[in-house]
Amino acid sequence: QVQLVESGGGLVQTGGSLRLSCAASQHTFGYGMGWFRQAPGKEREFVAAISRNGGSTYYTNSVKGRFTISRDNNKNTVDLQMSSLKPEDTADYYCAATQFNSGLEAVLYDYWGQGTQVTVSS
């Protein structure tokens, strides 16, 4: 059982930056990791994913060029650097772990954090 704890959310103005961090309770090198988000009244959506060794990254189109996912398998952490934030980025952000090398679908993920809230004001 992998426990994931997100941190780093908060309130930021349009154009600002935030760095989300996800800390795992055990070694993460065996898991692909991802970030998802869920805005009020909307379904959870994929944001970014990173392969087990960090060699491959994937992003949803709306965040490409603005968000960067990274991982440190020595520290068992996965970060999401978010820049040029927009009001439409407002959501609860969730870290997740999959036994696959990576995944873009929430159904592929086995473990989830409880989320951290990001609010981007206009």
Backbone as a chain_set.jsonl record, in Angstrom:
{"seq": "QVQLVESGGGLVQTGGSLRLSCAASQHTFGYGMGWFRQAPGKEREFVAAISRNGGSTYYTNSVKGRFTISRDNNKNTVDLQMSSLKPEDTADYYCAATQFNSGLEAVLYDYWGQGTQVTVSS", "coords": {"N": [[0.844, -1.184, 0.0], [0.672, 2.091, -0.983], [1.027, 5.236, 0.3], [0.112, 8.521, -0.41], [0.853, 11.943, -0.221], [-0.086, 15.137, -0.893], [1.151, 18.486, -1.32], [1.522, 22.088, -1.297], [-0.415, 23.512, -2.636], [-2.609, 26.381, -3.153], [-3.621, 29.861, -3.175], [-3.318, 31.863, -6.0], [-2.451, 34.497, -8.263], [-3.575, 35.143, -11.633], [-1.254, 34.186, -14.076], [0.718, 33.627, -12.292], [2.819, 31.351, -10.346], [3.044, 28.022, -9.034], [4.276, 25.336, -7.052], [3.622, 22.058, -6.793], [3.925, 19.305, -4.597], [4.399, 15.834, -4.085], [4.536, 13.418, -1.708], [5.616, 10.161, -1.081], [4.895, 7.168, 0.778], [6.56, 5.055, 0.555], [9.152, 3.464, -1.433], [9.143, 4.762, -4.698], [10.105, 3.984, -7.136], [9.172, 1.844, -8.528], [6.832, 2.552, -9.666], [4.786, 4.195, -12.067], [4.009, 7.652, -12.116], [1.512, 10.155, -11.615], [-0.29, 13.236, -12.142], [-3.486, 14.485, -11.511], [-6.491, 16.426, -11.92], [-9.402, 17.99, -10.541], [-12.009, 20.014, -11.155], [-14.585, 22.074, -9.678], [-17.732, 20.605, -10.083], [-16.965, 19.205, -12.31], [-15.528, 16.397, -14.098], [-12.798, 14.312, -12.982], [-9.635, 14.936, -14.384], [-6.841, 14.087, -16.459], [-3.586, 15.42, -15.969], [-0.692, 15.365, -15.966], [1.995, 13.016, -16.43], [4.613, 10.752, -15.439], [7.214, 8.523, -16.237], [8.561, 5.487, -14.695], [11.366, 5.75, -14.394], [11.654, 8.377, -14.863], [12.249, 9.129, -17.402], [10.4, 9.585, -19.387], [7.784, 11.842, -20.079], [4.444, 13.1, -19.912], [1.772, 15.173, -20.967], [-1.362, 16.841, -20.64], [-2.918, 18.645, -23.274], [-3.649, 21.269, -22.613], [-1.894, 22.164, -20.68], [0.644, 21.972, -21.585], [3.902, 23.215, -21.974], [3.573, 24.939, -19.907], [3.381, 23.586, -17.487], [5.451, 21.388, -15.567], [6.395, 18.137, -14.89], [8.164, 16.243, -12.498], [10.405, 13.915, -10.87], [11.872, 12.448, -7.952], [13.385, 9.732, -7.197], [14.974, 8.964, -5.123], [14.166, 10.439, -2.996], [11.547, 9.811, -2.959], [9.555, 11.425, -4.09], [7.308, 13.388, -6.1], [6.96, 16.061, -8.208], [5.055, 18.897, -9.367], [5.559, 21.493, -11.292], [4.044, 24.495, -11.822], [3.364, 27.044, -14.044], [2.581, 30.31, -15.383], [-0.133, 30.424, -14.696], [-3.668, 29.994, -15.076], [-7.094, 31.054, -14.659], [-8.701, 28.859, -15.328], [-7.205, 26.732, -14.489], [-7.846, 26.284, -11.945], [-8.59, 24.017, -9.437], [-8.899, 20.922, -7.573], [-5.963, 19.184, -7.017], [-4.543, 16.047, -7.633], [-2.25, 13.56, -6.718], [-1.05, 10.502, -8.04], [-0.333, 6.96, -8.208], [0.767, 4.38, -10.345], [1.004, 0.93, -11.228], [1.8, 0.425, -13.722], [4.193, 1.504, -16.225], [3.595, 4.073, -16.992], [0.731, 6.245, -17.362], [-2.242, 7.597, -18.808], [-4.817, 7.508, -18.123], [-7.155, 7.664, -15.511], [-8.154, 5.31, -14.472], [-6.112, 3.521, -14.568], [-4.54, 3.913, -12.398], [-3.463, 3.053, -9.133], [-3.143, 4.008, -6.561], [-3.948, 6.87, -4.652], [-3.574, 10.279, -3.64], [-4.957, 12.614, -1.239], [-5.414, 15.068, -2.233], [-4.764, 18.505, -3.158], [-5.646, 21.88, -2.997], [-5.886, 24.211, -5.608], [-6.2, 27.519, -6.455], [-6.773, 29.916, -8.829], [-6.831, 33.239, -9.24], [-8.536, 35.767, -11.108]], "CA": [[0.0, 0.0, 0.0], [1.437, 3.336, -1.083], [0.298, 6.424, 0.729], [0.584, 9.716, -1.108], [0.424, 13.179, 0.422], [0.219, 16.314, -1.703], [1.298, 19.778, -0.655], [1.934, 23.17, -2.177], [-1.527, 24.237, -3.223], [-2.893, 27.682, -2.566], [-4.251, 30.894, -3.995], [-2.331, 32.592, -6.798], [-3.059, 35.327, -9.3], [-3.344, 34.753, -13.024], [0.126, 34.403, -14.492], [1.631, 33.224, -11.234], [3.366, 29.998, -10.34], [2.977, 27.2, -7.838], [4.937, 24.039, -7.168], [2.992, 21.01, -6.004], [4.789, 18.192, -4.278], [3.738, 14.618, -3.633], [5.453, 12.571, -0.948], [5.133, 8.788, -0.972], [5.267, 6.493, 2.014], [7.548, 4.025, 0.273], [9.882, 3.683, -2.68], [8.266, 4.984, -5.849], [10.778, 3.689, -8.398], [8.437, 0.802, -9.221], [5.531, 3.067, -10.073], [4.584, 5.411, -12.832], [3.345, 8.63, -11.277], [0.737, 11.116, -12.377], [-1.098, 14.273, -11.501], [-4.817, 14.696, -12.067], [-7.18, 17.521, -11.264], [-10.859, 17.991, -10.628], [-12.615, 21.308, -10.893], [-15.949, 21.933, -9.164], [-18.75, 20.252, -11.062], [-16.381, 18.55, -13.484], [-14.888, 15.107, -13.851], [-11.354, 14.317, -12.796], [-8.948, 14.87, -15.663], [-5.404, 13.889, -16.476], [-2.774, 16.615, -16.136], [0.681, 15.03, -16.35], [2.476, 11.724, -15.944], [6.043, 10.538, -15.609], [7.535, 7.106, -16.176], [9.237, 5.032, -13.483], [12.726, 6.289, -14.267], [11.623, 9.803, -15.17], [12.72, 9.384, -18.751], [9.296, 9.987, -20.264], [6.751, 12.654, -19.449], [3.256, 13.288, -20.73], [0.97, 16.297, -20.496], [-2.553, 17.187, -21.382], [-2.586, 19.756, -24.174], [-3.894, 22.589, -22.041], [-0.83, 22.58, -19.762], [1.947, 21.84, -22.239], [4.662, 24.452, -22.012], [3.355, 25.7, -18.676], [3.579, 22.688, -16.338], [6.533, 20.417, -15.676], [6.382, 17.083, -13.878], [9.487, 15.683, -12.235], [10.399, 12.985, -9.741], [13.144, 12.121, -7.304], [13.152, 8.401, -6.625], [15.737, 8.842, -3.876], [13.368, 11.091, -1.959], [10.165, 9.33, -3.09], [8.692, 12.586, -4.321], [6.951, 13.773, -7.457], [6.573, 17.465, -8.19], [4.422, 19.496, -10.539], [5.815, 22.925, -11.356], [3.0, 25.115, -12.633], [3.665, 28.436, -14.35], [1.6, 30.988, -16.246], [-1.408, 29.847, -14.287], [-4.887, 30.604, -15.589], [-8.26, 30.715, -13.82], [-9.201, 27.518, -15.662], [-6.39, 25.735, -13.802], [-8.395, 26.133, -10.607], [-9.071, 22.652, -9.219], [-8.172, 20.092, -6.619], [-4.945, 18.421, -7.727], [-4.295, 14.762, -6.997], [-1.114, 12.74, -7.106], [-1.441, 9.103, -8.126], [0.716, 6.003, -8.565], [0.314, 3.234, -11.116], [1.961, -0.149, -11.368], [2.298, 0.506, -15.079], [5.293, 2.46, -16.379], [2.954, 5.384, -17.004], [-0.657, 6.128, -17.779], [-2.987, 8.837, -18.974], [-6.18, 7.257, -17.68], [-7.261, 7.515, -14.063], [-8.467, 3.93, -14.115], [-4.859, 2.764, -14.502], [-3.818, 4.262, -11.18], [-3.842, 2.211, -8.012], [-3.083, 4.732, -5.295], [-4.266, 8.29, -4.808], [-3.523, 11.166, -2.499], [-6.233, 13.237, -0.895], [-5.564, 16.273, -3.039], [-4.42, 19.838, -2.684], [-6.471, 22.83, -3.75], [-5.236, 25.321, -6.32], [-7.148, 28.529, -6.901], [-6.132, 30.974, -9.611], [-7.746, 34.376, -9.318], [-8.406, 36.569, -12.342]], "C": [[0.886, 1.243, 0.0], [0.555, 4.477, -0.628], [0.945, 7.652, 0.114], [0.012, 10.954, -0.431], [0.881, 14.364, -0.428], [0.374, 17.547, -0.825], [1.632, 20.827, -1.699], [0.816, 23.948, -2.838], [-1.74, 25.584, -2.548], [-3.581, 28.594, -3.546], [-3.159, 31.686, -4.708], [-3.064, 33.412, -7.855], [-2.759, 34.76, -10.687], [-1.924, 35.127, -13.437], [1.165, 33.975, -13.473], [2.054, 31.775, -11.348], [3.135, 29.331, -8.993], [3.733, 25.914, -8.116], [4.252, 23.071, -6.226], [4.0, 19.887, -5.777], [3.965, 17.028, -3.759], [4.775, 13.732, -2.96], [4.837, 11.196, -0.778], [5.68, 8.122, 0.277], [6.302, 5.404, 1.809], [8.195, 4.307, -1.071], [8.931, 3.767, -3.862], [8.874, 4.53, -7.161], [10.046, 2.611, -9.196], [7.118, 1.264, -9.799], [5.669, 4.213, -11.069], [3.767, 6.361, -11.966], [2.602, 9.637, -12.143], [0.091, 12.16, -11.495], [-2.417, 14.399, -12.27], [-5.422, 15.895, -11.357], [-8.674, 17.397, -11.475], [-11.376, 19.35, -10.214], [-14.041, 21.094, -10.387], [-16.95, 21.636, -10.275], [-18.242, 19.539, -12.296], [-15.769, 17.213, -13.094], [-13.38, 15.29, -13.646], [-10.678, 14.153, -14.145], [-7.446, 14.715, -15.483], [-4.686, 15.221, -16.683], [-1.391, 16.251, -16.67], [1.044, 13.669, -15.77], [3.957, 11.605, -16.231], [6.323, 9.056, -15.411], [8.369, 6.785, -14.935], [10.613, 5.674, -13.31], [12.813, 7.774, -14.599], [12.01, 10.14, -16.591], [11.65, 9.838, -19.724], [8.265, 10.769, -19.467], [5.621, 12.891, -20.44], [2.414, 14.402, -20.11], [-0.325, 16.385, -21.295], [-2.264, 18.468, -22.156], [-2.687, 21.116, -23.491], [-2.781, 23.062, -21.103], [0.557, 22.47, -20.387], [2.637, 23.192, -22.342], [4.513, 25.295, -20.766], [3.65, 24.869, -17.425], [4.741, 21.746, -16.626], [6.443, 19.41, -14.535], [7.796, 16.54, -13.727], [9.392, 14.745, -11.038], [11.802, 12.793, -9.216], [12.934, 10.797, -6.588], [13.971, 8.165, -5.354], [14.954, 9.42, -2.7], [11.915, 10.631, -1.973], [9.184, 10.486, -3.241], [8.438, 12.784, -5.81], [6.43, 15.211, -7.39], [5.869, 17.86, -9.483], [4.656, 21.004, -10.455], [4.811, 23.543, -12.326], [3.316, 26.596, -12.807], [2.592, 28.997, -15.263], [0.19, 30.486, -15.953], [-2.582, 30.688, -14.764], [-6.041, 30.254, -14.657], [-8.796, 29.309, -14.099], [-8.332, 26.4, -15.099], [-6.89, 25.5, -12.374], [-9.036, 24.756, -10.445], [-8.394, 22.07, -7.987], [-7.216, 19.217, -7.421], [-4.572, 17.179, -6.926], [-3.059, 14.103, -7.581], [-1.57, 11.284, -7.107], [-0.275, 8.237, -8.578], [0.1, 4.813, -9.297], [1.411, 2.184, -11.196], [2.461, -0.265, -12.805], [3.432, 1.526, -15.146], [4.784, 3.892, -16.421], [1.518, 5.195, -17.445], [-1.323, 7.478, -17.857], [-4.414, 8.706, -18.471], [-6.215, 7.012, -16.181], [-7.479, 6.069, -13.642], [-7.201, 3.076, -13.991], [-4.121, 2.946, -13.175], [-4.388, 3.531, -9.971], [-3.933, 2.972, -6.697], [-3.235, 6.223, -5.556], [-4.025, 9.035, -3.504], [-4.881, 11.795, -2.265], [-6.432, 14.582, -1.569], [-5.111, 17.538, -2.345], [-5.108, 20.852, -3.594], [-5.618, 23.931, -4.358], [-6.323, 26.26, -6.816], [-6.384, 29.641, -7.602], [-7.144, 32.092, -9.787], [-7.469, 35.2, -10.572], [-8.173, 38.03, -12.017]], "O": [[1.737, 1.418, 0.872], [-0.554, 4.651, -1.134], [2.167, 7.8, 0.12], [-1.175, 11.003, -0.107], [2.076, 14.564, -0.65], [-0.195, 17.635, 0.263], [1.979, 20.505, -2.835], [1.068, 24.937, -3.526], [-1.138, 25.886, -1.517], [-4.059, 28.171, -4.599], [-2.192, 32.124, -4.084], [-4.162, 33.056, -8.283], [-1.81, 33.997, -10.873], [-1.457, 36.237, -13.18], [2.361, 33.964, -13.765], [1.706, 31.07, -12.296], [3.045, 29.99, -7.957], [3.821, 25.459, -9.256], [4.294, 23.241, -5.007], [4.811, 19.567, -6.646], [2.957, 17.218, -3.078], [5.77, 13.346, -3.574], [3.679, 11.071, -0.379], [6.76, 8.453, 0.768], [6.861, 4.885, 2.775], [7.837, 5.261, -1.76], [8.027, 2.945, -4.007], [8.24, 4.668, -8.207], [10.268, 2.472, -10.399], [6.366, 0.466, -10.359], [6.538, 5.076, -10.94], [2.93, 5.925, -11.175], [3.015, 9.933, -13.264], [-0.054, 11.992, -10.284], [-2.447, 14.417, -13.5], [-4.926, 16.327, -10.317], [-9.146, 16.792, -12.438], [-11.203, 19.781, -9.074], [-14.638, 20.048, -10.64], [-17.0, 22.339, -11.283], [-19.004, 19.293, -13.231], [-15.525, 16.939, -11.919], [-12.785, 16.278, -14.076], [-11.095, 13.329, -14.959], [-6.868, 15.153, -14.489], [-5.125, 16.052, -17.478], [-0.966, 16.767, -17.704], [0.484, 13.23, -14.765], [4.493, 12.256, -17.128], [5.746, 8.414, -14.533], [8.822, 7.681, -14.222], [10.978, 6.09, -12.21], [13.897, 8.357, -14.614], [12.093, 11.314, -16.95], [11.957, 10.411, -20.769], [7.92, 10.412, -18.341], [5.828, 12.881, -21.653], [2.356, 14.55, -18.889], [-0.366, 16.044, -22.477], [-1.447, 19.283, -21.727], [-1.89, 22.012, -23.769], [-2.729, 24.245, -20.764], [1.545, 22.847, -19.757], [2.031, 24.185, -22.745], [5.247, 26.266, -20.582], [4.119, 25.403, -16.419], [4.981, 21.36, -17.77], [6.419, 19.784, -13.363], [8.528, 16.397, -14.706], [8.418, 14.779, -10.286], [12.786, 12.953, -9.937], [12.369, 10.757, -5.495], [13.672, 7.246, -4.592], [15.066, 8.953, -1.567], [11.135, 11.012, -1.1], [8.13, 10.519, -2.606], [9.244, 12.399, -6.656], [5.548, 15.518, -6.588], [6.059, 17.25, -10.535], [4.031, 21.698, -9.653], [4.74, 23.163, -13.494], [3.512, 27.315, -11.827], [1.797, 28.256, -15.841], [-0.573, 30.167, -16.865], [-2.505, 31.914, -14.845], [-5.972, 29.257, -13.938], [-9.293, 28.646, -13.189], [-8.69, 25.229, -15.221], [-6.398, 24.608, -11.682], [-9.915, 24.376, -11.218], [-7.452, 22.643, -7.438], [-7.62, 18.581, -8.395], [-4.323, 17.24, -5.723], [-2.857, 14.097, -8.795], [-2.381, 10.881, -6.272], [0.649, 8.709, -9.24], [-0.954, 4.308, -8.91], [2.597, 2.509, -11.228], [3.433, -0.971, -13.073], [3.608, 2.322, -14.224], [5.45, 4.812, -15.948], [1.131, 4.102, -17.857], [-1.02, 8.387, -17.085], [-5.141, 9.697, -18.402], [-5.41, 6.251, -15.645], [-7.033, 5.656, -12.571], [-7.232, 2.015, -13.367], [-3.182, 2.209, -12.875], [-5.6, 3.403, -9.803], [-4.719, 2.613, -5.821], [-2.724, 6.761, -6.538], [-4.241, 8.504, -2.414], [-5.834, 11.54, -3.001], [-7.511, 15.168, -1.481], [-5.081, 17.628, -1.118], [-5.141, 20.687, -4.814], [-4.746, 24.502, -3.703], [-7.25, 25.845, -7.512], [-5.464, 30.232, -7.037], [-8.188, 31.906, -10.412], [-6.331, 35.313, -11.029], [-8.041, 38.85, -12.925]]}, "num_chains": 1, "name": "protein.A"}
